[in-house]
């Protein structure tokens, strides 16, 4: 009789493949391996083996739920697919005291098979990084817009956000026929727009844009940590954490602080 340790290793290998898979076909292939293992060892009455089978079944059920969730998140894309290419738009960084505002624009292929797309705030940093690479690999087009703290101070954060979004759209090649926006309608854009409240949790395209924008900005803030040490930018990403505010009051503002945002914390002469 095969040792439980050997059986466990077989299940673990297939389970790890499923865990790492972010494309539907890849995940379904790994789930198929698990199902075959379940059938192979179904008659093994040892409690350890039966526990492995139950865990495997739960893993496959989780994939089925994720596949159904992603299908639901593609509803807006299905609604507008006859219009042509569909682009999701989202931004990150409206609230921080320091750093730029960044917008992402992503055109995903029709019936996109990327799993686990979601509002970037709902994902771990590790998962965002993984999905960022997959989005860039499989997207039809990706555009990123970045507006500096100085420009934010000059035109205000709302107008800077619109500017970042327009930059991101302009960088797309090909250009989309429909924009799915997270809540806003972007001025000075001729393309058809569909504002969606909490769109990053309702559309795969907007979710992808959210992830691209978030990872891009987080990486920038981590680099700023090296240029301006002591403010905790790698951890707080420019938001007003206790550590950040205390450093701001002790050391004063840096070149990436938004002067229009920090008046409550420091007085500049």
C-alpha positions as CSV (number, residue, x, y, z in Angstrom):
1,X,0.0,0.0,0.0
2,X,1.3,3.4,-0.9
3,X,2.5,5.5,2.0
4,X,0.4,8.5,3.0
5,X,3.4,10.8,2.8
6,X,3.7,9.9,-0.9
7,X,0.0,10.5,-1.6
8,X,0.2,13.8,0.3
9,X,3.0,14.9,-1.9
10,X,1.0,14.1,-5.0
11,X,-2.0,16.2,-3.7
12,X,0.4,19.0,-2.6
13,X,2.0,19.3,-6.0
14,X,-1.4,19.6,-7.8
15,X,-2.7,21.9,-5.1
16,X,0.3,24.2,-5.4
17,X,-0.2,24.3,-9.2
18,X,-3.8,25.4,-8.6
19,X,-2.8,28.0,-6.0
20,X,-0.3,29.6,-8.4
21,X,-2.5,29.5,-11.4
22,X,-4.0,32.9,-12.4
23,X,-5.4,31.9,-15.8
24,X,-8.6,29.9,-16.0
25,X,-7.3,27.2,-18.4
26,X,-4.2,26.7,-16.2
27,X,-6.3,26.5,-13.1
28,X,-8.7,24.1,-14.6
29,X,-5.9,21.8,-15.6
30,X,-4.6,21.7,-12.1
31,X,-8.1,21.1,-10.8
32,X,-8.4,18.2,-13.2
33,X,-5.2,16.7,-11.7
34,X,-6.7,17.0,-8.2
35,X,-10.0,15.4,-9.3
36,X,-8.0,12.5,-10.8
37,X,-6.2,12.0,-7.5
38,X,-9.5,12.1,-5.7
39,X,-10.8,9.3,-7.9
40,X,-7.6,7.3,-7.6
41,X,-7.7,7.3,-3.8
42,X,-11.4,7.4,-3.1
43,X,-11.5,3.8,-1.9
44,X,-8.5,4.3,0.5
45,X,-10.2,4.3,3.9
46,X,-7.3,5.7,5.9
47,X,-8.4,8.9,7.6
48,X,-5.3,10.9,6.4
49,X,-6.1,10.1,2.8
50,X,-9.8,11.0,3.2
51,X,-8.7,14.3,4.7
52,X,-6.6,15.0,1.6
53,X,-9.5,14.2,-0.6
54,X,-11.8,16.6,1.3
55,X,-9.3,19.3,1.1
56,X,-8.8,18.8,-2.6
57,X,-12.6,19.0,-3.1
58,X,-12.7,22.3,-1.3
59,X,-9.9,23.6,-3.5
60,X,-11.9,22.7,-6.6
61,X,-15.0,24.2,-5.2
62,X,-13.2,27.4,-4.5
63,X,-12.0,27.5,-8.1
64,X,-15.6,27.0,-9.3
65,X,-16.7,30.0,-7.2
66,X,-13.9,32.2,-8.4
67,X,-14.7,31.3,-12.1
68,X,-18.3,32.2,-11.4
69,X,-17.3,35.5,-9.8
70,X,-15.1,36.5,-12.7
71,X,-17.9,35.7,-15.1
72,X,-20.2,38.0,-13.2
73,X,-17.5,40.7,-13.2
74,X,-17.5,40.5,-17.0
75,X,-21.1,41.6,-17.3
76,X,-20.4,45.2,-18.3
77,X,-17.8,44.0,-20.8
78,X,-20.5,41.7,-22.3
79,X,-23.0,44.5,-22.4
80,X,-20.8,46.7,-24.5
81,X,-18.8,44.1,-26.5
82,X,-20.5,45.0,-29.7
83,X,-19.3,48.6,-29.5
84,X,-15.7,47.5,-30.0
85,X,-12.7,47.5,-27.6
86,X,-13.5,48.2,-24.0
87,X,-11.2,49.9,-21.6
88,X,-11.3,50.1,-17.8
89,X,-10.1,53.2,-16.0
90,X,-9.1,53.7,-12.4
91,X,-6.8,55.9,-10.3
92,X,-4.9,55.6,-7.0
93,X,-3.4,58.2,-4.8
94,X,-6.0,60.9,-4.4
95,X,-5.7,61.0,-0.6
96,X,-2.0,60.9,0.3
97,X,0.0,63.8,1.6
98,X,2.9,63.0,-0.7
99,X,3.6,61.5,-4.1
100,X,1.8,61.5,-7.5
101,X,-1.7,60.5,-8.5
102,X,-1.6,57.6,-10.9
103,X,-4.2,56.4,-13.3
104,X,-4.4,53.0,-15.1
105,X,-6.2,52.2,-18.4
106,X,-6.5,48.6,-19.4
107,X,-8.0,46.9,-22.5
108,X,-8.4,43.2,-21.7
109,X,-9.1,40.6,-24.4
110,X,-12.7,39.5,-24.9
111,X,-13.7,36.8,-22.5
112,X,-10.5,37.4,-20.5
113,X,-9.4,34.3,-18.6
114,X,-7.4,36.1,-15.8
115,X,-8.7,34.9,-12.4
116,X,-8.7,36.8,-9.0
117,X,-9.1,40.3,-10.6
118,X,-10.6,42.6,-8.0
119,X,-10.5,46.0,-6.4
120,X,-6.7,46.4,-5.7
121,X,-7.5,47.3,-2.1
122,X,-9.0,43.8,-1.6
123,X,-5.8,42.0,-2.7
124,X,-2.6,41.4,-0.9
125,X,0.6,43.2,-2.2
126,X,1.9,39.8,-3.3
127,X,-1.3,39.0,-5.3
128,X,-1.3,42.5,-6.9
129,X,2.3,42.1,-8.0
130,X,1.5,38.7,-9.5
131,X,-1.6,40.0,-11.3
132,X,0.2,43.1,-12.5
133,X,2.6,41.0,-14.5
134,X,-0.2,38.8,-15.9
135,X,-2.2,41.8,-16.9
136,X,0.7,43.4,-18.8
137,X,1.3,40.0,-20.5
138,X,-2.2,39.4,-21.7
139,X,-3.8,42.8,-22.1
140,X,-4.6,44.2,-25.5
141,X,-3.2,47.6,-24.3
142,X,-2.2,49.3,-21.1
143,X,-1.8,53.0,-20.5
144,X,-0.5,54.7,-17.3
145,X,-0.9,58.4,-16.4
146,X,1.1,60.1,-13.7
147,X,0.6,63.6,-12.4
148,X,3.1,65.1,-10.0
149,X,2.5,66.6,-6.5
150,X,3.4,70.1,-7.9
151,X,0.8,69.7,-10.6
152,X,-1.8,68.6,-8.0
153,X,-1.0,71.8,-6.0
154,X,-1.4,73.8,-9.2
155,X,-4.8,72.5,-10.5
156,X,-6.2,70.6,-7.4
157,X,-6.5,66.9,-6.9
158,X,-9.7,66.3,-8.9
159,X,-8.4,68.0,-12.0
160,X,-5.1,66.2,-11.6
161,X,-6.9,62.9,-11.4
162,X,-8.7,63.7,-14.7
163,X,-5.4,64.7,-16.2
164,X,-3.8,61.4,-15.2
165,X,-6.7,59.5,-16.7
166,X,-6.5,61.4,-19.9
167,X,-2.8,60.6,-20.1
168,X,-3.4,56.9,-19.6
169,X,-6.1,56.9,-22.3
170,X,-3.8,58.7,-24.8
171,X,-1.1,56.1,-24.3
172,X,-3.4,53.2,-25.4
173,X,-2.7,51.6,-28.7
174,X,-5.2,50.7,-30.1
175,X,-7.7,53.2,-28.8
176,X,-10.9,51.8,-27.2
177,X,-14.5,52.4,-28.2
178,X,-15.9,52.4,-24.7
179,X,-14.5,53.6,-21.3
180,X,-15.7,51.9,-18.2
181,X,-14.8,54.4,-15.4
182,X,-14.7,53.9,-11.7
183,X,-17.5,56.4,-10.7
184,X,-16.4,59.5,-12.6
185,X,-17.0,61.0,-16.0
186,X,-13.7,62.4,-17.4
187,X,-13.9,65.8,-19.0
188,X,-12.3,66.5,-22.5
189,X,-12.6,62.9,-23.6
190,X,-14.5,62.1,-26.8
191,X,-14.8,58.3,-26.3
192,X,-18.0,56.9,-25.0
193,X,-17.9,56.7,-21.1
194,X,-19.8,54.5,-18.7
195,X,-19.3,55.6,-15.0
196,X,-19.8,52.7,-12.6
197,X,-20.0,53.3,-8.9
198,X,-17.5,51.0,-7.1
199,X,-16.5,49.9,-10.6
200,X,-13.3,48.3,-9.4
201,X,-15.4,45.6,-7.7
202,X,-17.9,45.3,-10.5
203,X,-15.8,45.2,-13.8
204,X,-12.8,43.1,-14.6
205,X,-11.4,45.9,-16.8
206,X,-11.6,48.5,-14.0
207,X,-10.2,46.0,-11.5
208,X,-7.3,45.4,-13.8
209,X,-6.7,49.2,-14.2
210,X,-6.9,49.5,-10.4
211,X,-4.2,46.9,-10.0
212,X,-1.9,48.5,-12.6
213,X,-2.3,51.9,-11.1
214,X,-1.8,50.7,-7.5
215,X,1.4,48.6,-8.2
216,X,2.8,51.4,-10.3
217,X,2.3,54.0,-7.6
218,X,3.4,51.7,-4.8
219,X,6.7,51.0,-6.6
220,X,7.3,54.7,-7.0
221,X,6.7,55.4,-3.3
222,X,9.1,52.6,-2.4
223,X,11.8,54.2,-4.6
224,X,11.0,57.6,-2.9
225,X,11.8,55.9,0.5
226,X,15.4,55.7,-0.7
227,X,15.5,59.3,-1.8
228,X,13.7,60.7,1.2
229,X,14.3,58.3,4.1
230,X,12.6,58.7,7.5
231,X,9.0,59.3,6.3
232,X,8.1,55.6,5.9
233,X,7.1,56.0,2.3
234,X,7.7,52.3,1.5
235,X,5.1,51.5,4.2
236,X,2.6,54.3,4.2
237,X,2.8,55.1,0.4
238,X,2.5,58.8,1.2
239,X,-0.7,58.5,3.2
240,X,-1.0,60.3,6.5
241,X,0.1,57.7,9.0
242,X,1.3,58.6,12.5
243,X,4.9,57.9,11.5
244,X,4.6,60.0,8.4
245,X,3.0,63.0,10.1
246,X,5.5,62.9,12.9
247,X,8.4,62.9,10.4
248,X,6.7,65.7,8.5
249,X,6.5,67.8,11.6
250,X,10.1,67.0,12.6
251,X,11.9,67.1,9.3
252,X,9.6,69.2,7.2
253,X,8.2,68.6,3.8
254,X,10.1,67.0,0.9
255,X,10.0,67.7,-2.8
256,X,7.2,65.2,-3.2
257,X,4.8,66.5,-0.6
258,X,1.6,68.2,-1.7
259,X,1.7,71.6,-0.2
260,X,-2.0,72.0,-0.6
261,X,-2.5,68.8,1.6
262,X,-0.1,69.4,4.5
263,X,-1.3,72.8,5.9
264,X,-2.9,71.1,8.9
265,X,0.4,69.5,9.9
266,X,3.1,72.0,9.1
267,X,3.3,75.8,8.7
268,X,5.7,76.9,6.0
269,X,7.1,80.4,6.3
